[in-house]
Amino acid sequence: MHGEAKLLLKFLDGSDNRYIIPIYQRNYDWRPKQCEQLFNDLVQIIKKDRKSHFFRSIVTSAANKGGKSDYLVIDGQQRITTISILFTAMVNLMKAVLKEIGLK
């Protein structure tokens, strides 16, 4: 097995990448407590002016099918899902603010 450190944005980057949660993985079950801990970790990154944060390991396995790069998510699906929801909320908020001030 080969592991490598990668920045989260680099990991998620690429419209040709697709991350698939296998059916045998547990359902999404993060509660407010886990989301709050992730949020607090992100706030501390900003407050302490840190350049990075270790989100714990995310384990994937290549599952090449068709023209896309498919990856089975073996571990880290809760974090990936929560961070994706957070990014989507941030983009939607920024769009709403830009619209409100007449820039978009």
C-alpha positions as CSV (number, residue, x, y, z in Angstrom):
1,M,0.0,0.0,0.0
2,H,1.3,3.5,-0.9
3,G,0.2,6.5,1.1
4,E,0.9,10.2,0.4
5,A,0.0,13.5,2.1
6,K,-2.1,15.8,0.0
7,L,-3.8,19.1,0.6
8,L,-7.6,18.7,0.9
9,L,-8.3,21.1,-1.9
10,K,-5.8,19.3,-4.2
11,F,-7.5,16.0,-3.2
12,L,-11.0,17.3,-4.1
13,D,-9.8,19.2,-7.2
14,G,-10.7,18.1,-10.6
15,S,-14.1,17.9,-12.4
16,D,-13.0,14.5,-13.8
17,N,-12.7,13.0,-10.3
18,R,-15.6,11.1,-8.8
19,Y,-15.6,9.9,-5.2
20,I,-17.9,6.9,-4.6
21,I,-19.1,5.8,-1.2
22,P,-19.4,2.0,-1.5
23,I,-22.7,0.6,-0.3
24,Y,-21.0,-1.4,2.5
25,Q,-19.9,1.9,4.2
26,R,-22.1,3.2,7.0
27,N,-24.7,5.9,6.4
28,Y,-23.8,9.5,7.0
29,D,-24.3,9.9,10.8
30,W,-22.4,13.0,11.9
31,R,-24.3,14.9,14.5
32,P,-24.0,18.5,15.6
33,K,-21.2,17.5,18.0
34,Q,-18.9,16.2,15.2
35,C,-19.8,19.1,12.9
36,E,-19.0,21.6,15.8
37,Q,-15.6,20.0,16.4
38,L,-14.8,20.3,12.7
39,F,-15.9,23.9,12.6
40,N,-13.9,24.7,15.8
41,D,-10.8,23.1,14.2
42,L,-11.3,25.3,11.1
43,V,-11.7,28.4,13.3
44,Q,-8.5,27.6,15.2
45,I,-6.6,27.3,11.9
46,I,-7.6,30.9,11.2
47,K,-7.0,32.2,14.7
48,K,-3.6,30.7,15.0
49,D,-2.7,31.6,11.4
50,R,-1.8,28.0,10.6
51,K,-1.1,27.1,7.0
52,S,-2.6,23.6,7.3
53,H,-4.5,21.2,9.4
54,F,-4.5,17.4,9.6
55,F,-8.0,16.3,9.1
56,R,-7.1,12.6,9.7
57,S,-6.5,10.1,6.9
58,I,-8.8,9.7,3.9
59,V,-8.3,6.4,2.3
60,T,-9.4,5.8,-1.3
61,S,-8.9,3.1,-3.9
62,A,-8.9,3.6,-7.6
63,A,-11.9,2.2,-9.4
64,N,-11.3,3.1,-13.0
65,K,-14.6,2.9,-14.9
66,G,-15.3,4.8,-18.1
67,G,-13.6,8.2,-18.8
68,K,-13.7,9.5,-15.3
69,S,-11.2,8.9,-12.5
70,D,-13.4,7.1,-10.0
71,Y,-12.2,6.5,-6.4
72,L,-13.9,4.3,-3.8
73,V,-13.8,6.0,-0.4
74,I,-12.7,3.4,2.1
75,D,-12.3,5.7,5.1
76,G,-13.1,9.4,5.6
77,Q,-16.5,9.5,4.0
78,Q,-18.0,11.4,6.9
79,R,-15.4,14.2,6.7
80,I,-15.5,14.4,2.9
81,T,-19.2,14.7,3.0
82,T,-19.3,17.3,5.7
83,I,-16.6,19.4,4.2
84,S,-18.3,19.2,0.8
85,I,-21.5,20.5,2.4
86,L,-19.6,23.3,4.1
87,F,-17.9,24.4,0.8
88,T,-21.3,24.3,-0.9
89,A,-22.8,26.5,1.9
90,M,-19.9,28.9,1.7
91,V,-20.3,29.3,-2.1
92,N,-24.0,29.8,-1.8
93,L,-23.5,32.4,0.9
94,M,-20.9,34.3,-1.2
95,K,-23.2,34.3,-4.2
96,A,-26.1,35.6,-2.1
97,V,-23.9,38.4,-0.7
98,L,-22.6,39.4,-4.1
99,K,-26.1,39.5,-5.5
100,E,-27.2,41.6,-2.5
101,I,-24.5,44.2,-3.1
102,G,-25.1,44.1,-6.8
103,L,-21.9,42.5,-8.0
104,K,-23.4,39.5,-9.6
